[in-house]
Amino acid sequence: MADNKYDYDYDDDRYDDYGDNDVDGAVKRSLRGYRVVIILLTIILAGISALYFNINRQQQRDYELLKVDRDSIQSNLSSLITEYDSLKFTNDTIAARLVEANEMMEQLKRERRWNYAKIKEYEKEVGTLRSVMRNYLKQIDSLNNLNKKLVAENVSYRKEISTARLRADVAEEKASEVENKVRQGAVLRTRSISMTALNANDKEVSRISKAATLRVDFAITPNELAAPGHRKVYLCIKSPDGYLLTSESMPTFEFQGMNIGYSAVREVDYQNQDVEVSIYYRGSGFTEGNYSIELYTDGNLIGSGSVSMR
């Protein structure tokens, strides 16, 4: 055999056993390699599964925490909106803050992707709004306290003003009373009123039916409260039948807001001394009876009397 370099006998059984053993060993080694690879792959898959499970569980925890934080932010923001809205006075800054809070609430509702950075951002903005709210509440509380103080002071001032007005009214009333008393005290008074019948020659007659003139005599008494000076004294004589004796022109003077007719008038120079005065009334047709006499000056009745004439 030319090709059998080493003179092997291929039909020899010894050589067959050696070949089979070599193949079996290789197969066994391959199987062991596969087993190692399978084991390694199993370990790797198990590690990956465990890592995925842990990551998923952590993400779930993080999501739950983020959800809690988000709900907390929404709750705080809703509370802030209610507080801002409850401020019952107009203020541009507060109105702007309320708009800002409402816009943030709408943004929170639309937000789908959450992370800690956004949570911190929203928490910071909510904290800013809360801080501003506290400052406004402090200002409002301070203004309320100031308003209460002002109201209390106003009430006190009103009481003082009311008391002062009452005192002023009382003082004015007393002053008015004093003024009235002084005015009344300053009124001139008369005494010794009498009336005499005179004929055409100004001679006294015993019968009034013969008289052409009636002379009324009286005296003005001194009064230190009365101012000295010239005064007009008005004489009113009423006949027994109650008619005023007056001239055809029927002159009048003012007394207590009314115009009153008079019989005669005379100007008297009063100097705080006793003054004797006579006033004449000229007429005719006088009858017997009681004649009433009234004397006026400075808008006051200064004397009156009744005289019986025959």
C-alpha positions in Angstrom: 0.0 0.0 0.0 1.8 3.0 -1.3 -0.4 5.5 0.7 0.1 3.8 4.1 3.3 5.6 5.0 3.4 4.3 8.5 2.1 0.8 7.8 -1.2 1.1 9.8 -3.6 -1.6 9.6 -6.9 0.1 9.2 -8.8 -3.0 9.8 -7.2 -3.4 13.2 -9.9 -3.0 16.0 -7.5 -1.1 18.2 -7.6 1.8 15.9 -11.4 1.8 15.9 -11.7 2.1 19.6 -9.3 5.0 19.7 -11.4 7.0 17.2 -14.7 6.5 19.1 -13.3 7.7 22.3 -12.0 10.9 20.8 -15.4 11.8 19.3 -17.2 11.1 22.6 -14.8 13.4 24.4 -15.4 16.2 22.0 -19.1 15.9 22.3 -18.9 15.9 26.0 -16.8 19.0 26.0 -19.2 20.7 23.6 -22.1 19.8 25.9 -20.3 21.2 28.9 -19.7 24.4 27.0 -23.3 24.8 26.0 -24.3 24.2 29.6 -22.0 26.9 30.8 -23.3 29.3 28.2 -26.9 28.5 29.1 -26.1 28.9 32.8 -24.4 32.2 32.1 -27.3 33.4 29.9 -29.8 32.3 32.6 -27.8 34.2 35.2 -27.6 37.3 32.9 -31.4 37.1 32.1 -32.2 36.7 35.8 -30.0 39.7 36.6 -31.6 41.7 33.8 -35.1 40.7 35.0 -34.2 41.6 38.6 -32.8 44.9 37.5 -35.8 45.7 35.3 -38.1 44.7 38.2 -36.2 46.9 40.6 -36.1 49.8 38.1 -39.8 49.4 37.4 -40.6 49.2 41.1 -38.5 52.3 41.8 -40.2 54.2 38.9 -43.6 53.2 40.3 -42.5 54.5 43.8 -41.2 57.7 42.2 -44.4 58.1 40.3 -46.5 57.6 43.4 -44.3 60.2 45.2 -44.6 62.6 42.3 -48.3 62.1 42.2 -48.5 62.8 46.0 -46.4 66.0 45.5 -48.5 67.0 42.5 -51.7 66.5 44.4 -50.3 68.5 47.3 -49.3 71.3 44.9 -52.7 71.4 43.4 -54.4 71.4 46.8 -52.2 74.2 48.0 -52.7 76.2 44.8 -56.5 75.7 45.0 -56.4 76.9 48.6 -54.4 79.9 47.5 -56.8 80.7 44.7 -59.7 80.6 47.2 -57.8 82.9 49.6 -56.9 85.3 46.9 -60.5 85.3 45.6 -61.8 85.9 49.1 -60.0 89.2 49.4 -63.0 91.5 49.2 -61.2 94.7 47.9 -59.9 95.8 44.5 -56.2 95.7 44.0 -54.3 95.3 40.7 -51.5 93.3 42.2 -53.8 90.9 43.9 -55.8 90.5 40.7 -52.6 89.7 38.8 -51.6 87.1 41.4 -55.0 85.5 41.2 -54.7 85.3 37.4 -51.2 83.8 37.8 -52.5 81.2 40.3 -55.4 80.2 38.0 -53.0 79.9 35.0 -50.7 77.7 37.1 -53.6 75.5 38.1 -54.6 75.0 34.4 -51.0 74.2 33.5 -50.9 71.6 36.3 -54.0 69.9 34.9 -52.5 69.8 31.4 -49.1 68.5 32.6 -48.4 64.9 31.5 -44.7 64.5 32.1 -43.6 64.9 35.7 -40.2 64.9 37.3 -38.6 66.3 40.4 -37.3 69.4 38.6 -40.9 70.4 37.6 -42.2 69.5 41.1 -39.5 71.8 42.7 -40.4 74.5 40.2 -44.1 74.4 41.0 -43.4 74.1 44.7 -41.2 77.3 44.4 -43.9 79.2 42.6 -46.6 78.1 45.0 -44.3 79.1 47.9 -43.8 82.5 46.3 -47.6 83.0 46.0 -48.1 81.8 49.6 -45.5 84.3 50.8 -47.2 87.1 48.9 -50.5 86.0 50.3 -49.1 86.2 53.9 -47.8 89.7 53.2 -51.2 90.8 51.9 -52.9 89.2 54.9 -50.5 91.0 57.3 -51.2 94.3 55.5 -55.0 93.6 55.6 -54.8 92.8 59.3 -52.8 95.9 59.9 -55.3 98.0 57.9 -58.2 96.4 59.8 -56.6 97.2 63.1 -55.9 100.7 62.0 -59.5 101.0 60.8 -60.8 99.8 64.1 -58.6 102.3 65.8 -59.8 105.1 63.6 -63.4 104.1 64.1 -62.9 104.1 67.9 -61.2 107.5 67.6 -64.0 108.7 65.4 -66.6 107.6 67.9 -64.6 109.3 70.6 -64.3 112.5 68.6 -68.0 112.4 67.8 -68.8 112.0 71.5 -66.5 114.9 72.2 -68.0 117.0 69.4 -71.5 116.0 70.6 -70.6 117.0 74.1 -69.1 120.2 72.9 -72.1 121.0 70.8 -74.4 120.2 73.7 -72.3 122.6 75.8 -72.4 125.2 73.1 -76.1 124.8 72.7 -76.6 125.1 76.5 -74.2 128.1 76.5 -76.1 129.6 73.6 -79.4 129.0 75.3 -78.1 130.5 78.5 -76.7 133.4 76.5 -80.0 133.8 74.8 -81.7 133.7 78.1 -79.3 136.3 79.5 -79.8 138.4 76.4 -83.5 138.2 76.7 -83.3 139.1 80.3 -81.0 142.0 79.5 -83.3 143.0 76.7 -86.3 142.8 78.9 -84.4 144.5 81.7 -83.5 147.3 79.2 -87.1 148.0 78.3 -88.3 151.4 79.5 -91.1 151.6 81.9 -93.7 154.3 82.6 -95.7 155.4 85.7 -98.5 157.8 86.6 -100.5 157.5 83.4 -103.4 159.9 83.3 -105.6 161.6 80.6 -107.2 165.1 80.6 -109.9 166.5 78.4 -109.1 170.0 76.8 -111.2 172.3 74.8 -110.3 174.1 71.6 -108.3 176.7 73.7 -106.4 173.8 75.4 -108.2 174.5 78.6 -109.2 171.7 80.9 -112.9 170.7 80.8 -114.8 168.5 83.1 -116.9 166.9 80.4 -115.2 164.9 77.7 -118.1 165.6 75.4 -116.9 169.2 75.3 -113.3 168.2 74.6 -111.4 168.9 71.4 -108.1 167.4 72.6 -107.1 164.5 74.9 -103.8 164.9 76.7 -102.1 161.8 78.1 -99.5 162.5 80.8 -97.0 159.9 82.1 -93.4 159.6 83.3 -90.6 157.4 81.9 -88.6 155.9 84.8 -84.8 155.6 84.9 -83.3 152.3 83.7 -79.5 151.8 83.8 -79.7 149.0 81.3 -81.5 151.1 78.7 -79.3 153.0 76.3 -79.8 156.8 76.4 -81.0 158.6 73.3 -84.0 159.9 71.3 -87.0 157.6 71.1 -90.4 157.7 69.5 -93.2 156.9 72.0 -96.4 155.8 70.3 -99.8 156.4 72.1 -102.8 154.2 71.5 -106.2 155.4 72.9 -109.2 153.1 72.6 -112.7 154.5 73.2 -115.2 152.9 75.6 -116.6 150.9 72.7 -113.1 149.5 71.9 -112.3 151.5 68.8 -108.8 152.9 68.3 -108.8 156.7 68.2 -106.7 157.6 65.1 -106.4 160.2 62.3 -107.8 159.9 58.8 -104.4 158.7 57.5 -104.5 155.8 60.0 -100.7 155.7 60.7 -99.1 152.5 61.9 -95.8 151.3 63.6 -94.3 147.8 63.8 -94.8 145.7 66.9 -93.7 142.0 67.1 -93.8 141.6 63.4 -97.2 143.3 62.9 -98.3 146.8 61.9 -100.4 148.5 64.6 -102.3 151.7 64.3 -101.7 154.5 66.8 -103.4 157.7 68.0 -100.4 160.0 68.3 -96.6 159.9 68.5 -93.9 162.0 70.2 -90.1 161.9 70.2 -88.6 161.8 73.7 -84.9 162.5 74.7 -84.2 159.8 77.3 -81.0 160.2 79.3 -81.4 157.5 82.0 -83.4 159.9 84.1 -87.0 160.4 85.1 -88.7 162.1 82.1 -92.2 163.7 82.3 -94.0 163.4 79.0 -97.3 164.6 77.5 -98.8 163.4 74.2 -101.8 165.1 72.6 -104.6 163.6 70.5 -106.9 166.0 68.7 -110.4 164.8 67.7 -114.1 165.2 68.4 -117.2 163.3 69.4 -115.8 161.9 72.6 -118.2 160.0 74.8 -118.2 159.2 78.5 -116.8 155.9 79.7 -113.5 154.0 80.3 -110.7 154.8 77.9 -107.8 152.3 77.6 -104.3 153.7 77.1 -101.2 151.9 75.8 -97.6 153.3 75.3 -95.0 151.8 73.0 -91.3 152.4 72.2 -88.4 150.4 70.7 -91.0 147.7 69.8 -92.0 147.2 73.4 -95.1 147.9 75.4 -93.8 150.3 78.1 -97.0 151.1 79.9 -100.8 150.8 79.9 -103.8 151.9 81.9 -107.5 152.7 82.0 -109.0 156.1 82.6 -112.7 156.8 83.3 -113.9 160.0 81.6 -117.3 161.8 82.3 
